[in-house]
């Protein structure tokens, strides 16, 4: 995982947890605008989420943080 993606995931997860609490769920689309303005980073996130970790569509932000910080 690139540093850019890791930093983005950490930032978004922390923000969502702060706003909605520890039980908030996210999909990997939460890390991107509703535009396909960075397809390489989107594919990196999708591959990490779906192929590497076999995650469901929505996962708890705290779980995602734990995986990113391994």
PDB file of N, CA, C, O and CB in Angstrom:
ATOM      1  N   UNK A   1       0.844  -1.177   0.000  1.00  0.00           N
ATOM      2  CA  UNK A   1       0.000   0.000   0.000  1.00  0.00           C
ATOM      3  C   UNK A   1       0.890   1.242   0.000  1.00  0.00           C
ATOM      4  O   UNK A   1       1.845   1.347   0.769  1.00  0.00           O
ATOM      5  CB  UNK A   1      -0.961  -0.002   1.221  1.00  0.00           C
ATOM      6  N   UNK A   2       0.551   2.165  -0.875  1.00  0.00           N
ATOM      7  CA  UNK A   2       1.326   3.400  -0.942  1.00  0.00           C
ATOM      8  C   UNK A   2       1.048   4.271   0.279  1.00  0.00           C
ATOM      9  O   UNK A   2       0.006   4.152   0.924  1.00  0.00           O
ATOM     10  CB  UNK A   2       1.003   4.172  -2.234  1.00  0.00           C
ATOM     11  N   UNK A   3       1.989   5.137   0.578  1.00  0.00           N
ATOM     12  CA  UNK A   3       1.829   6.054   1.708  1.00  0.00           C
ATOM     13  C   UNK A   3       0.630   6.968   1.491  1.00  0.00           C
ATOM     14  O   UNK A   3      -0.089   7.282   2.439  1.00  0.00           O
ATOM     15  CB  UNK A   3       3.103   6.891   1.912  1.00  0.00           C
ATOM     16  N   UNK A   4       0.407   7.398   0.252  1.00  0.00           N
ATOM     17  CA  UNK A   4      -0.721   8.291  -0.044  1.00  0.00           C
ATOM     18  C   UNK A   4      -2.053   7.634   0.311  1.00  0.00           C
ATOM     19  O   UNK A   4      -2.918   8.273   0.909  1.00  0.00           O
ATOM     20  CB  UNK A   4      -0.713   8.690  -1.528  1.00  0.00           C
ATOM     21  N   UNK A   5      -2.222   6.369  -0.052  1.00  0.00           N
ATOM     22  CA  UNK A   5      -3.468   5.676   0.266  1.00  0.00           C
ATOM     23  C   UNK A   5      -3.588   5.427   1.762  1.00  0.00           C
ATOM     24  O   UNK A   5      -4.655   5.626   2.342  1.00  0.00           O
ATOM     25  CB  UNK A   5      -3.554   4.353  -0.493  1.00  0.00           C
ATOM     26  N   UNK A   6      -2.511   4.998   2.380  1.00  0.00           N
ATOM     27  CA  UNK A   6      -2.535   4.748   3.821  1.00  0.00           C
ATOM     28  C   UNK A   6      -2.909   6.019   4.587  1.00  0.00           C
ATOM     29  O   UNK A   6      -3.748   5.985   5.487  1.00  0.00           O
ATOM     30  CB  UNK A   6      -1.166   4.223   4.298  1.00  0.00           C
ATOM     31  N   UNK A   7      -2.289   7.125   4.229  1.00  0.00           N
ATOM     32  CA  UNK A   7      -2.589   8.401   4.896  1.00  0.00           C
ATOM     33  C   UNK A   7      -4.053   8.797   4.702  1.00  0.00           C
ATOM     34  O   UNK A   7      -4.702   9.272   5.635  1.00  0.00           O
ATOM     35  CB  UNK A   7      -1.671   9.516   4.359  1.00  0.00           C
ATOM     36  N   UNK A   8      -4.568   8.600   3.489  1.00  0.00           N
ATOM     37  CA  UNK A   8      -5.958   8.941   3.193  1.00  0.00           C
ATOM     38  C   UNK A   8      -6.913   8.071   4.013  1.00  0.00           C
ATOM     39  O   UNK A   8      -7.883   8.584   4.570  1.00  0.00           O
ATOM     40  CB  UNK A   8      -6.244   8.776   1.686  1.00  0.00           C
ATOM     41  N   UNK A   9      -6.655   6.773   4.094  1.00  0.00           N
ATOM     42  CA  UNK A   9      -7.502   5.854   4.857  1.00  0.00           C
ATOM     43  C   UNK A   9      -7.511   6.233   6.332  1.00  0.00           C
ATOM     44  O   UNK A   9      -8.570   6.282   6.958  1.00  0.00           O
ATOM     45  CB  UNK A   9      -7.021   4.403   4.685  1.00  0.00           C
ATOM     46  N   UNK A  10      -6.347   6.498   6.880  1.00  0.00           N
ATOM     47  CA  UNK A  10      -6.246   6.872   8.295  1.00  0.00           C
ATOM     48  C   UNK A  10      -7.008   8.165   8.565  1.00  0.00           C
ATOM     49  O   UNK A  10      -7.748   8.259   9.544  1.00  0.00           O
ATOM     50  CB  UNK A  10      -4.769   7.031   8.711  1.00  0.00           C
ATOM     51  N   UNK A  11      -6.830   9.151   7.704  1.00  0.00           N
ATOM     52  CA  UNK A  11      -7.505  10.439   7.883  1.00  0.00           C
ATOM     53  C   UNK A  11      -9.023  10.282   7.844  1.00  0.00           C
ATOM     54  O   UNK A  11      -9.723  10.799   8.715  1.00  0.00           O
ATOM     55  CB  UNK A  11      -7.055  11.430   6.803  1.00  0.00           C
ATOM     56  N   UNK A  12      -9.531   9.576   6.845  1.00  0.00           N
ATOM     57  CA  UNK A  12     -10.979   9.409   6.695  1.00  0.00           C
ATOM     58  C   UNK A  12     -11.555   8.575   7.843  1.00  0.00           C
ATOM     59  O   UNK A  12     -12.597   8.927   8.395  1.00  0.00           O
ATOM     60  CB  UNK A  12     -11.305   8.745   5.341  1.00  0.00           C
ATOM     61  N   UNK A  13     -10.900   7.493   8.203  1.00  0.00           N
ATOM     62  CA  UNK A  13     -11.391   6.659   9.305  1.00  0.00           C
ATOM     63  C   UNK A  13     -11.445   7.449  10.610  1.00  0.00           C
ATOM     64  O   UNK A  13     -12.442   7.396  11.328  1.00  0.00           O
ATOM     65  CB  UNK A  13     -10.499   5.419   9.479  1.00  0.00           C
ATOM     66  N   UNK A  14     -10.387   8.173  10.913  1.00  0.00           N
ATOM     67  CA  UNK A  14     -10.370   8.971  12.142  1.00  0.00           C
ATOM     68  C   UNK A  14     -11.470  10.027  12.143  1.00  0.00           C
ATOM     69  O   UNK A  14     -12.121  10.244  13.165  1.00  0.00           O
ATOM     70  CB  UNK A  14      -9.008   9.641  12.317  1.00  0.00           C
ATOM     71  N   UNK A  15     -11.680  10.681  11.011  1.00  0.00           N
ATOM     72  CA  UNK A  15     -12.725  11.692  10.904  1.00  0.00           C
ATOM     73  C   UNK A  15     -14.110  11.072  11.103  1.00  0.00           C
ATOM     74  O   UNK A  15     -14.928  11.615  11.846  1.00  0.00           O
ATOM     75  CB  UNK A  15     -12.648  12.394   9.543  1.00  0.00           C
ATOM     76  N   UNK A  16     -14.377   9.951  10.450  1.00  0.00           N
ATOM     77  CA  UNK A  16     -15.686   9.304  10.571  1.00  0.00           C
ATOM     78  C   UNK A  16     -15.929   8.795  11.988  1.00  0.00           C
ATOM     79  O   UNK A  16     -17.047   8.886  12.495  1.00  0.00           O
ATOM     80  CB  UNK A  16     -15.800   8.146   9.577  1.00  0.00           C
ATOM     81  N   UNK A  17     -14.900   8.266  12.625  1.00  0.00           N
ATOM     82  CA  UNK A  17     -15.033   7.795  14.011  1.00  0.00           C
ATOM     83  C   UNK A  17     -15.326   8.982  14.925  1.00  0.00           C
ATOM     84  O   UNK A  17     -16.173   8.899  15.814  1.00  0.00           O
ATOM     85  CB  UNK A  17     -13.741   7.051  14.476  1.00  0.00           C
ATOM     86  N   UNK A  18     -14.622  10.077  14.697  1.00  0.00           N
ATOM     87  CA  UNK A  18     -14.841  11.287  15.499  1.00  0.00           C
ATOM     88  C   UNK A  18     -16.272  11.809  15.321  1.00  0.00           C
ATOM     89  O   UNK A  18     -16.903  12.231  16.289  1.00  0.00           O
ATOM     90  CB  UNK A  18     -13.822  12.384  15.109  1.00  0.00           C
ATOM     91  N   UNK A  19     -16.775  11.781  14.102  1.00  0.00           N
ATOM     92  CA  UNK A  19     -18.106  12.304  13.809  1.00  0.00           C
ATOM     93  C   UNK A  19     -19.231  11.381  14.271  1.00  0.00           C
ATOM     94  O   UNK A  19     -20.254  11.848  14.773  1.00  0.00           O
ATOM     95  CB  UNK A  19     -18.237  12.550  12.333  1.00  0.00           C
ATOM     96  N   UNK A  20     -19.040  10.058  14.101  1.00  0.00           N
ATOM     97  CA  UNK A  20     -20.156   9.125  14.279  1.00  0.00           C
ATOM     98  C   UNK A  20     -19.917   8.027  15.303  1.00  0.00           C
ATOM     99  O   UNK A  20     -20.823   7.239  15.574  1.00  0.00           O
ATOM    100  CB  UNK A  20     -20.477   8.497  12.983  1.00  0.00           C
ATOM    101  N   UNK A  21     -18.723   7.955  15.878  1.00  0.00           N
ATOM    102  CA  UNK A  21     -18.435   6.969  16.904  1.00  0.00           C
ATOM    103  C   UNK A  21     -17.757   5.713  16.382  1.00  0.00           C
ATOM    104  O   UNK A  21     -17.592   5.531  15.176  1.00  0.00           O
ATOM    105  CB  UNK A  21     -19.689   6.594  17.590  1.00  0.00           C
ATOM    106  N   UNK A  22     -17.367   4.851  17.316  1.00  0.00           N
ATOM    107  CA  UNK A  22     -16.596   3.647  17.004  1.00  0.00           C
ATOM    108  C   UNK A  22     -17.352   2.623  16.162  1.00  0.00           C
ATOM    109  O   UNK A  22     -16.734   1.727  15.587  1.00  0.00           O
ATOM    110  CB  UNK A  22     -16.155   3.000  18.271  1.00  0.00           C
ATOM    111  N   UNK A  23     -18.656   2.739  16.080  1.00  0.00           N
ATOM    112  CA  UNK A  23     -19.453   1.744  15.377  1.00  0.00           C
ATOM    113  C   UNK A  23     -19.685   2.100  13.903  1.00  0.00           C
ATOM    114  O   UNK A  23     -20.393   1.376  13.203  1.00  0.00           O
ATOM    115  CB  UNK A  23     -20.781   1.575  16.074  1.00  0.00           C
ATOM    116  N   UNK A  24     -19.103   3.197  13.426  1.00  0.00           N
ATOM    117  CA  UNK A  24     -19.342   3.649  12.053  1.00  0.00           C
ATOM    118  C   UNK A  24     -18.728   2.668  11.051  1.00  0.00           C
ATOM    119  O   UNK A  24     -17.617   2.170  11.235  1.00  0.00           O
ATOM    120  CB  UNK A  24     -18.761   5.067  11.841  1.00  0.00           C
ATOM    121  N   UNK A  25     -19.486   2.409   9.990  1.00  0.00           N
ATOM    122  CA  UNK A  25     -19.013   1.538   8.919  1.00  0.00           C
ATOM    123  C   UNK A  25     -18.678   2.343   7.677  1.00  0.00           C
ATOM    124  O   UNK A  25     -19.247   3.408   7.438  1.00  0.00           O
ATOM    125  CB  UNK A  25     -20.060   0.475   8.590  1.00  0.00           C
ATOM    126  N   UNK A  26     -17.746   1.821   6.890  1.00  0.00           N
ATOM    127  CA  UNK A  26     -17.302   2.475   5.660  1.00  0.00           C
ATOM    128  C   UNK A  26     -17.162   1.454   4.544  1.00  0.00           C
ATOM    129  O   UNK A  26     -16.975   0.263   4.795  1.00  0.00           O
ATOM    130  CB  UNK A  26     -15.967   3.210   5.882  1.00  0.00           C
ATOM    131  N   UNK A  27     -17.254   1.928   3.318  1.00  0.00           N
ATOM    132  CA  UNK A  27     -16.818   1.145   2.175  1.00  0.00           C
ATOM    133  C   UNK A  27     -15.547   1.806   1.654  1.00  0.00           C
ATOM    134  O   UNK A  27     -15.211   2.911   2.080  1.00  0.00           O
ATOM    135  CB  UNK A  27     -17.936   1.057   1.059  1.00  0.00           C
ATOM    136  N   UNK A  28     -14.843   1.157   0.751  1.00  0.00           N
ATOM    137  CA  UNK A  28     -13.607   1.778   0.265  1.00  0.00           C
ATOM    138  C   UNK A  28     -13.906   3.023  -0.567  1.00  0.00           C
ATOM    139  O   UNK A  28     -13.015   3.839  -0.803  1.00  0.00           O
ATOM    140  CB  UNK A  28     -12.795   0.773  -0.567  1.00  0.00           C
ATOM    141  N   UNK A  29     -15.140   3.171  -1.007  1.00  0.00           N
ATOM    142  CA  UNK A  29     -15.514   4.387  -1.729  1.00  0.00           C
ATOM    143  C   UNK A  29     -15.491   5.621  -0.827  1.00  0.00           C
ATOM    144  O   UNK A  29     -15.445   6.743  -1.332  1.00  0.00           O
ATOM    145  CB  UNK A  29     -16.897   4.223  -2.341  1.00  0.00           C
ATOM    146  N   UNK A  30     -15.521   5.442   0.477  1.00  0.00           N
ATOM    147  CA  UNK A  30     -15.496   6.576   1.409  1.00  0.00           C
ATOM    148  C   UNK A  30     -14.208   7.387   1.285  1.00  0.00           C
ATOM    149  O   UNK A  30     -14.155   8.535   1.727  1.00  0.00           O
ATOM    150  CB  UNK A  30     -15.656   6.080   2.847  1.00  0.00           C
ATOM    151  N   UNK A  31     -13.186   6.809   0.696  1.00  0.00           N
ATOM    152  CA  UNK A  31     -11.895   7.472   0.588  1.00  0.00           C
ATOM    153  C   UNK A  31     -11.761   8.310  -0.685  1.00  0.00           C
ATOM    154  O   UNK A  31     -10.701   8.869  -0.963  1.00  0.00           O
ATOM    155  CB  UNK A  31     -10.794   6.446   0.637  1.00  0.00           C
ATOM    156  N   UNK A  32     -12.859   8.389  -1.457  1.00  0.00           N
ATOM    157  CA  UNK A  32     -12.811   9.060  -2.750  1.00  0.00           C
ATOM    158  C   UNK A  32     -14.032   9.944  -2.948  1.00  0.00           C
ATOM    159  O   UNK A  32     -15.094   9.692  -2.380  1.00  0.00           O
ATOM    160  CB  UNK A  32     -12.713   8.039  -3.879  1.00  0.00           C
ATOM    161  N   UNK A  33     -13.868  10.986  -3.765  1.00  0.00           N
ATOM    162  CA  UNK A  33     -14.997  11.833  -4.153  1.00  0.00           C
ATOM    163  C   UNK A  33     -15.887  11.029  -5.100  1.00  0.00           C
ATOM    164  O   UNK A  33     -15.518   9.933  -5.523  1.00  0.00           O
ATOM    165  CB  UNK A  33     -14.507  13.172  -4.830  1.00  0.00           C
ATOM    166  N   UNK A  34     -17.021  11.558  -5.422  1.00  0.00           N
ATOM    167  CA  UNK A  34     -17.923  10.885  -6.350  1.00  0.00           C
ATOM    168  C   UNK A  34     -17.495  11.072  -7.797  1.00  0.00           C
ATOM    169  O   UNK A  34     -18.326  11.093  -8.706  1.00  0.00           O
ATOM    170  CB  UNK A  34     -19.335  11.393  -6.165  1.00  0.00           C
ATOM    171  N   UNK A  35     -16.205  11.206  -7.997  1.00  0.00           N
ATOM    172  CA  UNK A  35     -15.633  11.335  -9.333  1.00  0.00           C
ATOM    173  C   UNK A  35     -14.504  10.325  -9.435  1.00  0.00           C
ATOM    174  O   UNK A  35     -13.862   9.990  -8.439  1.00  0.00           O
ATOM    175  CB  UNK A  35     -15.124  12.799  -9.614  1.00  0.00           C
ATOM    176  N   UNK A  36     -14.273   9.856 -10.615  1.00  0.00           N
ATOM    177  CA  UNK A  36     -13.159   8.939 -10.848  1.00  0.00           C
ATOM    178  C   UNK A  36     -11.950   9.761 -11.291  1.00  0.00           C
ATOM    179  O   UNK A  36     -11.471   9.637 -12.418  1.00  0.00           O
ATOM    180  CB  UNK A  36     -13.527   7.852 -11.920  1.00  0.00           C
ATOM    181  N   UNK A  37     -11.468  10.610 -10.365  1.00  0.00           N
ATOM    182  CA  UNK A  37     -10.367  11.509 -10.712  1.00  0.00           C
ATOM    183  C   UNK A  37      -8.987  10.932 -10.416  1.00  0.00           C
ATOM    184  O   UNK A  37      -7.976  11.546 -10.756  1.00  0.00           O
ATOM    185  CB  UNK A  37     -10.527  12.800  -9.975  1.00  0.00           C
ATOM    186  N   UNK A  38      -8.936   9.757  -9.785  1.00  0.00           N
ATOM    187  CA  UNK A  38      -7.662   9.102  -9.518  1.00  0.00           C
ATOM    188  C   UNK A  38      -7.866   7.591  -9.623  1.00  0.00           C
ATOM    189  O   UNK A  38      -7.891   6.904  -8.602  1.00  0.00           O
ATOM    190  CB  UNK A  38      -7.103   9.501  -8.110  1.00  0.00           C
ATOM    191  N   UNK A  39      -8.013   7.061 -10.845  1.00  0.00           N
ATOM    192  CA  UNK A  39      -8.334   5.645 -11.011  1.00  0.00           C
ATOM    193  C   UNK A  39      -7.268   4.700 -10.457  1.00  0.00           C
ATOM    194  O   UNK A  39      -7.597   3.610  -9.989  1.00  0.00           O
ATOM    195  CB  UNK A  39      -8.544   5.352 -12.461  1.00  0.00           C
ATOM    196  N   UNK A  40      -6.011   5.099 -10.502  1.00  0.00           N
ATOM    197  CA  UNK A  40      -4.957   4.235  -9.986  1.00  0.00           C
ATOM    198  C   UNK A  40      -5.102   4.040  -8.471  1.00  0.00           C
ATOM    199  O   UNK A  40      -4.988   2.921  -7.972  1.00  0.00           O
ATOM    200  CB  UNK A  40      -3.575   4.825 -10.318  1.00  0.00           C
ATOM    201  N   UNK A  41      -5.355   5.132  -7.747  1.00  0.00           N
ATOM    202  CA  UNK A  41      -5.515   5.039  -6.304  1.00  0.00           C
ATOM    203  C   UNK A  41      -6.795   4.286  -5.942  1.00  0.00           C
ATOM    204  O   UNK A  41      -6.817   3.524  -4.975  1.00  0.00           O
ATOM    205  CB  UNK A  41      -5.527   6.437  -5.681  1.00  0.00           C
ATOM    206  N   UNK A  42      -7.853   4.497  -6.711  1.00  0.00           N
ATOM    207  CA  UNK A  42      -9.099   3.771  -6.492  1.00  0.00           C
ATOM    208  C   UNK A  42      -8.887   2.271  -6.672  1.00  0.00           C
ATOM    209  O   UNK A  42      -9.368   1.479  -5.861  1.00  0.00           O
ATOM    210  CB  UNK A  42     -10.190   4.273  -7.450  1.00  0.00           C
ATOM    211  N   UNK A  43      -8.181   1.877  -7.711  1.00  0.00           N
ATOM    212  CA  UNK A  43      -7.908   0.450  -7.940  1.00  0.00           C
ATOM    213  C   UNK A  43      -7.001  -0.119  -6.858  1.00  0.00           C
ATOM    214  O   UNK A  43      -7.165  -1.272  -6.460  1.00  0.00           O
ATOM    215  CB  UNK A  43      -7.268   0.241  -9.320  1.00  0.00           C
ATOM    216  N   UNK A  44      -6.061   0.660  -6.385  1.00  0.00           N
ATOM    217  CA  UNK A  44      -5.205   0.207  -5.286  1.00  0.00           C
ATOM    218  C   UNK A  44      -6.046  -0.054  -4.042  1.00  0.00           C
ATOM    219  O   UNK A  44      -5.874  -1.075  -3.376  1.00  0.00           O
ATOM    220  CB  UNK A  44      -4.102   1.251  -4.982  1.00  0.00           C
ATOM    221  N   UNK A  45      -6.954   0.864  -3.730  1.00  0.00           N
ATOM    222  CA  UNK A  45      -7.831   0.694  -2.566  1.00  0.00           C
ATOM    223  C   UNK A  45      -8.744  -0.512  -2.747  1.00  0.00           C
ATOM    224  O   UNK A  45      -8.922  -1.302  -1.819  1.00  0.00           O
ATOM    225  CB  UNK A  45      -8.671   1.961  -2.332  1.00  0.00           C
ATOM    226  N   UNK A  46      -9.319  -0.657  -3.930  1.00  0.00           N
ATOM    227  CA  UNK A  46     -10.223  -1.787  -4.196  1.00  0.00           C
ATOM    228  C   UNK A  46      -9.479  -3.109  -4.084  1.00  0.00           C
ATOM    229  O   UNK A  46     -10.001  -4.067  -3.514  1.00  0.00           O
ATOM    230  CB  UNK A  46     -10.859  -1.658  -5.594  1.00  0.00           C
ATOM    231  N   UNK A  47      -8.284  -3.170  -4.614  1.00  0.00           N
ATOM    232  CA  UNK A  47      -7.487  -4.401  -4.543  1.00  0.00           C
ATOM    233  C   UNK A  47      -7.142  -4.735  -3.097  1.00  0.00           C
ATOM    234  O   UNK A  47      -7.257  -5.887  -2.679  1.00  0.00           O
ATOM    235  CB  UNK A  47      -6.197  -4.262  -5.376  1.00  0.00           C
ATOM    236  N   UNK A  48      -6.724  -3.743  -2.344  1.00  0.00           N
ATOM    237  CA  UNK A  48      -6.379  -3.960  -0.940  1.00  0.00           C
ATOM    238  C   UNK A  48      -7.608  -4.444  -0.169  1.00  0.00           C
ATOM    239  O   UNK A  48      -7.521  -5.380   0.626  1.00  0.00           O
ATOM    240  CB  UNK A  48      -5.818  -2.661  -0.307  1.00  0.00           C
ATOM    241  N   UNK A  49      -8.746  -3.803  -0.408  1.00  0.00           N
ATOM    242  CA  UNK A  49      -9.996  -4.087   0.318  1.00  0.00           C
ATOM    243  C   UNK A  49     -10.565  -5.451  -0.069  1.00  0.00           C
ATOM    244  O   UNK A  49     -10.888  -6.265   0.796  1.00  0.00           O
ATOM    245  CB  UNK A  49     -11.039  -2.987   0.040  1.00  0.00           C
ATOM    246  N   UNK A  50     -10.687  -5.695  -1.383  1.00  0.00           N
ATOM    247  CA  UNK A  50     -11.401  -6.871  -1.882  1.00  0.00           C
ATOM    248  C   UNK A  50     -10.494  -8.091  -2.028  1.00  0.00           C
ATOM    249  O   UNK A  50     -10.814  -9.170  -1.530  1.00  0.00           O
ATOM    250  CB  UNK A  50     -12.042  -6.555  -3.216  1.00  0.00           C
ATOM    251  N   UNK A  51      -9.388  -7.922  -2.696  1.00  0.00           N
ATOM    252  CA  UNK A  51      -8.534  -9.071  -3.007  1.00  0.00           C
ATOM    253  C   UNK A  51      -7.606  -9.445  -1.850  1.00  0.00           C
ATOM    254  O   UNK A  51      -7.465 -10.624  -1.525  1.00  0.00           O
ATOM    255  CB  UNK A  51      -7.708  -8.776  -4.243  1.00  0.00           C
ATOM    256  N   UNK A  52      -6.978  -8.456  -1.233  1.00  0.00           N
ATOM    257  CA  UNK A  52      -6.014  -8.747  -0.177  1.00  0.00           C
ATOM    258  C   UNK A  52      -6.689  -9.175   1.116  1.00  0.00           C
ATOM    259  O   UNK A  52      -6.288 -10.165   1.726  1.00  0.00           O
ATOM    260  CB  UNK A  52      -5.145  -7.539   0.079  1.00  0.00           C
ATOM    261  N   UNK A  53      -7.711  -8.439   1.538  1.00  0.00           N
ATOM    262  CA  UNK A  53      -8.318  -8.694   2.850  1.00  0.00           C
ATOM    263  C   UNK A  53      -9.699  -9.335   2.792  1.00  0.00           C
ATOM    264  O   UNK A  53     -10.255  -9.689   3.832  1.00  0.00           O
ATOM    265  CB  UNK A  53      -8.414  -7.415   3.604  1.00  0.00           C
ATOM    266  N   UNK A  54     -10.264  -9.492   1.588  1.00  0.00           N
ATOM    267  CA  UNK A  54     -11.578 -10.147   1.423  1.00  0.00           C
ATOM    268  C   UNK A  54     -12.643  -9.523   2.325  1.00  0.00           C
ATOM    269  O   UNK A  54     -13.437 -10.232   2.943  1.00  0.00           O
ATOM    270  CB  UNK A  54     -11.464 -11.650   1.725  1.00  0.00           C
ATOM    271  N   UNK A  55     -12.652  -8.190   2.395  1.00  0.00           N
ATOM    272  CA  UNK A  55     -13.584  -7.483   3.265  1.00  0.00           C
ATOM    273  C   UNK A  55     -14.958  -7.390   2.622  1.00  0.00           C
ATOM    274  O   UNK A  55     -15.087  -7.430   1.399  1.00  0.00           O
ATOM    275  CB  UNK A  55     -13.060  -6.086   3.591  1.00  0.00           C
ATOM    276  N   UNK A  56     -15.983  -7.266   3.459  1.00  0.00           N
ATOM    277  CA  UNK A  56     -17.340  -7.028   2.989  1.00  0.00           C
ATOM    278  C   UNK A  56     -17.435  -5.609   2.445  1.00  0.00           C
ATOM    279  O   UNK A  56     -16.508  -4.812   2.588  1.00  0.00           O
ATOM    280  CB  UNK A  56     -18.374  -7.256   4.125  1.00  0.00           C
ATOM    281  N   UNK A  57     -18.570  -5.308   1.820  1.00  0.00           N
ATOM    282  CA  UNK A  57     -18.739  -3.968   1.243  1.00  0.00           C
ATOM    283  C   UNK A  57     -18.592  -2.890   2.313  1.00  0.00           C
ATOM    284  O   UNK A  57     -17.894  -1.899   2.102  1.00  0.00           O
ATOM    285  CB  UNK A  57     -20.112  -3.845   0.557  1.00  0.00           C
ATOM    286  N   UNK A  58     -19.247  -3.077   3.464  1.00  0.00           N
ATOM    287  CA  UNK A  58     -19.108  -2.139   4.578  1.00  0.00           C
ATOM    288  C   UNK A  58     -18.385  -2.828   5.723  1.00  0.00           C
ATOM    289  O   UNK A  58     -18.705  -3.962   6.079  1.00  0.00           O
ATOM    290  CB  UNK A  58     -20.493  -1.610   5.042  1.00  0.00           C
ATOM    291  N   UNK A  59     -17.410  -2.136   6.296  1.00  0.00           N
ATOM    292  CA  UNK A  59     -16.657  -2.625   7.445  1.00  0.00           C
ATOM    293  C   UNK A  59     -16.537  -1.495   8.463  1.00  0.00           C
ATOM    294  O   UNK A  59     -16.642  -0.319   8.115  1.00  0.00           O
ATOM    295  CB  UNK A  59     -15.247  -3.147   7.019  1.00  0.00           C
ATOM    296  N   UNK A  60     -16.323  -1.857   9.693  1.00  0.00           N
ATOM    297  CA  UNK A  60     -16.141  -0.856  10.751  1.00  0.00           C
ATOM    298  C   UNK A  60     -14.838  -0.095  10.517  1.00  0.00           C
ATOM    299  O   UNK A  60     -13.812  -0.679  10.169  1.00  0.00           O
ATOM    300  CB  UNK A  60     -16.136  -1.527  12.159  1.00  0.00           C
ATOM    301  N   UNK A  61     -14.903   1.211  10.714  1.00  0.00           N
ATOM    302  CA  UNK A  61     -13.716   2.054  10.524  1.00  0.00           C
ATOM    303  C   UNK A  61     -12.585   1.628  11.460  1.00  0.00           C
ATOM    304  O   UNK A  61     -11.416   1.670  11.077  1.00  0.00           O
ATOM    305  CB  UNK A  61     -14.066   3.535  10.760  1.00  0.00           C
ATOM    306  N   UNK A  62     -12.926   1.218  12.684  1.00  0.00           N
ATOM    307  CA  UNK A  62     -11.871   0.783  13.619  1.00  0.00           C
ATOM    308  C   UNK A  62     -11.165  -0.461  13.102  1.00  0.00           C
ATOM    309  O   UNK A  62      -9.963  -0.617  13.315  1.00  0.00           O
ATOM    310  CB  UNK A  62     -12.462   0.506  15.016  1.00  0.00           C
ATOM    311  N   UNK A  63     -11.884  -1.346  12.430  1.00  0.00           N
ATOM    312  CA  UNK A  63     -11.266  -2.544  11.846  1.00  0.00           C
ATOM    313  C   UNK A  63     -10.318  -2.154  10.715  1.00  0.00           C
ATOM    314  O   UNK A  63      -9.223  -2.705  10.598  1.00  0.00           O
ATOM    315  CB  UNK A  63     -12.349  -3.520  11.324  1.00  0.00           C
ATOM    316  N   UNK A  64     -10.740  -1.207   9.886  1.00  0.00           N
ATOM    317  CA  UNK A  64      -9.900  -0.748   8.777  1.00  0.00           C
ATOM    318  C   UNK A  64      -8.630  -0.102   9.318  1.00  0.00           C
ATOM    319  O   UNK A  64      -7.540  -0.368   8.812  1.00  0.00           O
ATOM    320  CB  UNK A  64     -10.672   0.249   7.878  1.00  0.00           C
ATOM    321  N   UNK A  65      -8.754   0.736  10.333  1.00  0.00           N
ATOM    322  CA  UNK A  65      -7.568   1.348  10.959  1.00  0.00           C
ATOM    323  C   UNK A  65      -6.601   0.285  11.474  1.00  0.00           C
ATOM    324  O   UNK A  65      -5.389   0.391  11.284  1.00  0.00           O
ATOM    325  CB  UNK A  65      -7.989   2.273  12.116  1.00  0.00           C
ATOM    326  N   UNK A  66      -7.140  -0.723  12.116  1.00  0.00           N
ATOM    327  CA  UNK A  66      -6.286  -1.800  12.648  1.00  0.00           C
ATOM    328  C   UNK A  66      -5.543  -2.510  11.515  1.00  0.00           C
ATOM    329  O   UNK A  66      -4.358  -2.815  11.654  1.00  0.00           O
ATOM    330  CB  UNK A  66      -7.133  -2.822  13.450  1.00  0.00           C
ATOM    331  N   UNK A  67      -6.212  -2.773  10.415  1.00  0.00           N
ATOM    332  CA  UNK A  67      -5.550  -3.438   9.279  1.00  0.00           C
ATOM    333  C   UNK A  67      -4.487  -2.548   8.659  1.00  0.00           C
ATOM    334  O   UNK A  67      -3.410  -3.029   8.306  1.00  0.00           O
ATOM    335  CB  UNK A  67      -6.576  -3.833   8.215  1.00  0.00           C
ATOM    336  N   UNK A  68      -4.766  -1.280   8.521  1.00  0.00           N
ATOM    337  CA  UNK A  68      -3.813  -0.343   7.910  1.00  0.00           C
ATOM    338  C   UNK A  68      -2.584  -0.180   8.794  1.00  0.00           C
ATOM    339  O   UNK A  68      -1.473  -0.024   8.288  1.00  0.00           O
ATOM    340  CB  UNK A  68      -4.476   1.029   7.665  1.00  0.00           C
ATOM    341  N   UNK A  69      -2.773  -0.215  10.096  1.00  0.00           N
ATOM    342  CA  UNK A  69      -1.665   0.030  11.024  1.00  0.00           C
ATOM    343  C   UNK A  69      -0.895  -1.219  11.417  1.00  0.00           C
ATOM    344  O   UNK A  69      -0.049  -1.162  12.309  1.00  0.00           O
ATOM    345  CB  UNK A  69      -2.183   0.681  12.255  1.00  0.00           C
ATOM    346  N   UNK A  70      -1.167  -2.337  10.774  1.00  0.00           N
ATOM    347  CA  UNK A  70      -0.415  -3.577  11.056  1.00  0.00           C
ATOM    348  C   UNK A  70       1.016  -3.441  10.661  1.00  0.00           C
ATOM    349  O   UNK A  70       1.794  -4.382  10.825  1.00  0.00           O
ATOM    350  CB  UNK A  70      -1.024  -4.762  10.336  1.00  0.00           C
TER     351      UNK A  70
END
